[in-house]
Amino acid sequence: MAKYRKLGRTSSQRKAMLRALTTAVLEHGRIFTTEARAKEVRKQVEKLIALGARERDNFEEVTVKAKVARKDAEGKRVKEVVDGKKVTVYDEVEKTIKKDKPSRLAARRQILAMTYVPTSVPAENSGRKRNTKKIDLAKKLFEEYGPKYAERKGGYTRIVKVGLRKGDAAMEVLLELV
């Protein structure tokens, strides 16, 4: 008996497709796909959510000092002349950051290995490449899905059959997070 479905693709194509589908499920919460693909993606998504739920509180808060550029009312850096050169003025600020413990860092790297880094384009900036934002799926798993599924012992996804696809009569399903 095979450990996984080959889905009619070479190994590199299959891995890339499953990685993209896994990213889409975690980003949007639901996808429409074929039944065979959904069953394969479900395995990966369940593992990642379990990882996020297990490592959700495994960090320590650390206070660090950081140099931050001083900005004016327009949001531009303030510069002053020192020895005939324009130099940016920096202020020292204390910030509290979350520092991952080793097991959470390992979990973060596993998540990054199994997903892509999606980008979102705000509606007002559509068509522009400049103001796209990268979504941190590891952070979303730890802070959003981790607490949500903390008490649940598996079964984080649901497959709902939609019907046959018009072109090739493949069973189409909705894979969504519960």
Buried (B, 14 or more C-beta within 10 A) or exposed (E): EEEEEEEEEEEEEBEEBBBBBBBBBBBEEEBEBBBBBBBBBBEBBBBBBBBBBBBBEBBEEEEEEEEEEEEEEEEEEEBEEEEEEEEEEEEEEEEEEEEBEEEBBEBBEBBEEBBBEBEEEEEEEEEEEEEEEEEBBBEBBBBEBBEBBEEEEEEBBEBEEEEEEEEEEBEBBBBBBE
